Amino acid sequence: MQVMVCVAPHRKTSGLHEMYEAAIAAPIDNHAFFTRLARESLLINGPEIAALRQTCAQNKIFAHIGFNERSSASLGCLWNSAVLISDQGALLNHQRKLVPTFYEKLIWANGDGAGLKVVETERCGKVGALLCGENTNPLARWSLMAQGEQVHVSNWPPIWPTKRVPEGGGEMGQAKQYDNLAANRTRAAAHCFEAKCFGVLCSGFMDKEMRDQMIAHSPSIAPTLDSLTQGASLFLDPTGAQIGDSVQGEEGIAYADLDLNECVEPKQFHDVVGYYQRYDVFDLRVDRRRQGAETVFQKRMDDAGTREGGMAPEESERDGSNGMTPGVGHGRGGLGIL
């Protein structure tokens, strides 16, 4: 089998358990874990990403890789990020998770809309992606559908503790522990059904070493960790049905063949970016400008140029008639890119 697209889970390139310490122990007890996570996180222009790009070029594969990203402007500013790399080693897309979920807010900063892009890869179709809980956001998902997405990559953590199990196996109360497997599958399948695209779910894995390190730090958390369902890596077709291989509870590689022609027929039933949409009723705008300290000075320069009668760089790419990126808008209403 020829591999064209390789997907690795988010945070695969650096520690996972540091994040879960935010769920199972108070923030004042987790400084050492956060320091370690910051130290092991990657710069987007660092040697690790460069090595991944070189590997993709050498092996002629596309790769979607999740990682902890650190800011070049701050030693403690981190993002939950991912990159899509081409078979030539080019960086096609760079995502930062829009909003950290629940206790993730104690670790990661807010991302931005710069990564809400669907990339035409030619060999692998039009590829888009969202990170973990972003797949719960209907506006983020629709913004990818509106760009003709054919393959949707979703990255997931191996576990997601939401409720503590008392030592000795006592009752958790009325609330149930979060079913990581079902929650991930439900959201991804819904997206595939609505977008009429294929889905690639890629989940991390909690091994014994990771479990033991967390229990060594917080012994009372053992029953909670053992109550959790680990996520799975699998594939979905445009109806939301599972296809190909799957991997759960261990490290491994899953394979599937995706025939993009299968994305066409279901559009006859519901095309939510075509005839099955009301652009005279709904209107969505997406700001894809990069946010952060590294861009603030450039923004001021762009603003100054605009005030003097010039045009900011991102504006020069727009269609002058309606302010929307060519090929993306649908006349009045639809998807507008800033």
C-alpha positions in Angstrom: 0.0 0.0 0.0 1.3 3.5 -0.9 0.9 5.9 2.0 0.0 9.4 0.8 -1.2 11.1 4.1 0.3 10.4 7.5 -1.4 11.8 10.6 0.0 11.9 14.1 -2.0 12.9 17.2 -1.8 16.3 18.8 0.8 16.7 21.5 2.6 13.6 20.2 5.9 15.4 19.9 6.0 16.4 23.6 4.5 15.4 27.0 0.9 14.5 27.4 0.7 14.0 31.1 1.6 17.6 31.9 -1.8 18.6 30.5 -3.7 16.0 32.6 -2.0 17.3 35.8 -4.1 20.4 35.3 -7.2 18.1 35.6 -6.1 16.0 38.6 -4.1 18.4 40.8 -4.3 22.0 41.8 -2.4 24.5 39.6 -0.1 25.5 42.6 1.1 21.9 42.6 1.9 21.7 38.9 4.7 24.2 38.3 7.4 21.5 37.6 5.1 19.8 35.0 4.4 23.1 33.3 8.0 24.0 33.2 8.9 20.7 31.7 6.1 21.1 29.1 7.4 24.5 28.1 10.9 23.2 27.8 9.8 20.3 25.5 7.5 22.4 23.3 8.6 23.3 19.8 9.1 26.5 17.9 7.3 26.6 14.5 10.7 27.5 12.8 12.7 25.2 15.0 14.9 22.2 14.1 12.2 19.6 14.9 9.6 21.0 12.5 12.4 21.4 9.9 13.3 17.7 10.3 9.7 16.7 9.8 9.5 18.7 6.6 12.7 17.1 5.4 11.3 13.6 6.1 8.1 14.4 4.2 10.0 15.5 1.2 12.4 12.5 1.3 9.5 10.0 1.5 7.0 11.9 -0.7 4.2 11.9 1.8 1.9 14.5 3.3 1.8 14.7 7.1 -0.5 16.3 9.6 1.4 16.5 12.9 0.1 17.8 16.3 2.5 19.3 18.7 2.9 21.7 21.7 4.1 25.0 20.3 5.9 27.7 22.2 6.1 31.3 21.4 9.3 32.9 20.3 8.3 36.0 22.2 7.5 34.3 25.6 9.1 31.3 27.3 5.8 30.4 28.9 3.2 31.0 26.1 2.1 27.7 24.6 -0.4 26.7 22.0 -2.0 23.4 21.1 -0.9 23.4 17.5 -0.7 21.3 14.3 0.9 21.6 10.9 0.1 20.1 7.5 3.3 19.4 5.5 3.4 18.7 1.8 5.2 15.9 0.0 7.7 18.5 -1.1 8.4 19.6 2.5 6.3 22.8 2.3 4.4 24.0 5.3 0.8 24.1 3.9 -1.0 25.1 7.1 -0.2 26.0 10.7 -3.1 25.8 13.2 -3.4 26.9 16.8 -6.4 25.6 18.6 -9.0 28.4 18.8 -10.0 27.9 22.4 -8.4 25.6 25.0 -11.0 23.2 26.4 -11.9 23.1 30.2 -8.7 22.7 32.2 -6.6 23.2 29.1 -7.0 26.9 29.7 -4.5 26.6 32.5 -1.8 25.6 30.0 -2.5 26.9 26.5 -3.2 30.3 25.1 -6.1 31.1 22.7 -5.2 30.4 19.1 -6.6 32.3 16.0 -8.3 31.8 12.7 -5.1 31.7 10.6 -5.3 27.9 10.4 -9.0 27.6 9.4 -7.9 26.6 5.9 -8.6 23.8 3.5 -5.6 23.0 1.4 -5.8 21.6 -2.1 -3.1 18.9 -2.1 -3.9 17.5 -5.6 -2.8 14.0 -4.7 -4.9 13.7 -1.6 -7.8 16.1 -2.4 -8.8 19.1 -0.3 -7.6 18.6 3.3 -8.8 20.4 6.4 -8.4 19.8 10.1 -9.6 20.8 13.6 -8.1 20.1 16.9 -10.0 18.1 19.5 -12.8 20.2 21.0 -12.8 22.5 17.9 -14.8 19.7 16.3 -17.7 20.7 18.6 -17.8 24.3 17.1 -20.3 24.4 14.2 -19.0 27.7 12.9 -15.4 26.4 12.7 -16.6 23.2 11.0 -18.8 25.0 8.5 -15.9 27.3 7.6 -14.0 24.3 6.4 -17.1 22.8 4.6 -17.4 26.1 2.7 -13.9 25.7 1.3 -14.7 22.3 -0.4 -13.2 20.0 2.3 -12.9 16.4 1.1 -10.8 14.9 3.9 -11.2 16.1 7.5 -8.5 15.4 10.0 -9.4 15.5 13.7 -6.8 15.1 16.5 -7.8 13.8 19.9 -6.3 13.2 23.4 -6.1 9.6 24.6 -8.2 10.3 27.7 -10.4 13.1 29.0 -11.1 13.0 32.8 -14.1 15.1 33.8 -15.0 13.6 37.2 -13.0 12.2 40.0 -13.5 8.6 41.1 -13.1 8.4 44.9 -10.5 6.1 46.3 -11.9 2.7 47.1 -14.3 2.9 44.1 -17.1 5.0 45.7 -19.9 6.6 43.7 -19.2 9.5 41.4 -22.7 10.9 41.8 -25.2 11.3 39.0 -22.7 12.5 36.4 -21.0 9.8 34.3 -17.3 9.8 33.4 -16.6 11.3 30.0 -16.7 8.6 27.2 -13.8 9.8 25.1 -14.4 7.2 22.4 -18.1 7.9 21.9 -17.7 11.7 22.1 -14.9 11.8 19.5 -16.7 9.4 17.1 -20.0 11.3 17.4 -18.5 14.7 16.5 -16.4 13.4 13.7 -19.2 11.4 12.2 -21.5 14.3 12.3 -19.0 16.4 10.4 -18.5 13.8 7.8 -22.2 13.4 7.3 -22.8 17.2 7.0 -19.8 18.0 4.9 -20.0 14.7 2.8 -16.3 14.2 3.4 -14.0 11.5 4.7 -12.8 11.6 8.3 -9.4 10.7 9.8 -9.5 10.5 13.6 -6.2 10.3 15.3 -6.0 9.8 19.0 -3.1 9.8 21.4 -2.3 6.9 23.7 -1.8 6.7 27.5 0.9 4.1 28.2 2.0 2.6 31.5 4.8 5.1 31.9 2.5 8.1 31.5 0.0 6.6 33.9 2.6 5.8 36.5 4.1 9.3 36.4 0.8 10.9 37.0 0.0 8.5 39.9 3.4 9.1 41.4 2.6 12.8 41.5 -1.1 12.4 42.6 -1.7 8.8 44.1 -5.4 9.4 44.7 -6.0 9.8 40.9 -5.4 6.1 40.1 -9.1 5.1 40.2 -10.0 8.0 38.0 -7.3 7.1 35.4 -8.4 3.5 35.4 -12.0 4.5 34.8 -11.3 6.3 31.6 -12.0 5.1 28.0 -9.1 5.7 25.7 -9.7 7.3 22.3 -9.3 5.5 19.0 -7.7 6.3 15.7 -10.0 5.3 12.8 -11.6 6.4 9.5 -15.1 7.5 8.5 -16.7 7.7 5.1 -19.0 10.6 3.9 -22.0 9.0 5.6 -20.2 8.8 8.9 -19.7 5.0 8.8 -16.4 3.5 9.9 -14.1 2.1 7.3 -10.6 0.7 7.2 -8.4 -0.1 10.2 -8.6 1.2 13.7 -6.3 1.4 16.7 -7.3 1.8 20.4 -5.4 1.5 23.6 -2.0 0.9 22.0 0.4 2.6 19.7 0.0 1.4 16.1 -0.7 2.4 12.5 -4.1 2.2 10.8 -4.7 2.2 7.1 -7.6 3.0 4.8 -8.2 3.7 1.1 -10.3 6.8 0.5 -12.1 7.2 -2.9 -12.9 10.9 -3.1 -15.5 10.2 -5.7 -17.7 9.0 -2.9 -18.1 12.6 -1.7 -20.3 13.5 -4.7 -23.4 11.4 -4.5 -24.4 12.4 -0.9 -24.3 16.1 -2.0 -27.6 15.3 -3.8 -29.3 14.8 -0.4 -27.8 17.6 1.6 -25.3 20.2 0.3 -25.0 22.6 3.2 -22.6 24.8 1.3 -24.7 24.6 -1.9 -28.4 24.3 -2.7 -29.2 23.3 0.9 -28.1 26.7 2.4 -29.8 30.1 2.6 -27.1 32.7 2.1 -29.8 35.4 2.1 -30.4 34.5 5.8 -27.0 33.5 7.2 -23.7 35.3 6.9 -20.4 34.2 8.4 -17.1 36.1 8.5 -13.8 34.5 9.5 -10.7 36.5 10.6 -7.7 34.5 9.4 -5.1 37.0 10.5 -2.4 35.7 12.8 -2.7 37.0 16.4 0.0 37.3 19.0 3.1 39.3 20.0 5.0 38.3 16.9 2.5 40.1 14.7 1.6 43.2 16.7 4.3 45.4 15.2 3.4 44.2 11.7 -0.2 45.0 12.3 0.6 48.6 13.3 2.7 49.0 10.1 -0.2 47.6 8.1 -2.6 49.9 9.8 -0.4 52.9 9.1 -0.1 52.0 5.5 -3.9 51.7 5.2 -4.4 55.2 6.8 -2.0 56.7 4.3 -4.1 55.4 1.5 -2.3 52.1 1.0 -3.6 48.6 1.3 -2.7 46.1 4.0 -1.1 42.8 2.7 -4.1 40.7 3.6 -6.5 43.1 1.9 -4.6 42.9 -1.4 -5.7 39.3 -1.7 -9.4 40.1 -1.5 -11.8 40.5 -4.3 -12.2 44.3 -4.5 -15.9 44.1 -5.3 -17.2 42.5 -2.1 -14.2 42.1 0.3 -14.2 38.4 0.1 -11.5 36.0 -0.9 -12.1 34.9 -4.5 -13.6 31.4 -4.8 -14.8 31.4 -1.2 -17.7 33.8 -1.0 -21.3 33.1 -2.1 -22.5 36.5 -3.0 -24.6 38.1 -0.3 -24.1 36.0 2.9 -21.8 32.9 2.9 -18.2 32.8 4.1 -16.1 35.9 4.1 -12.4 35.8 4.9 -10.7 38.8 6.6 
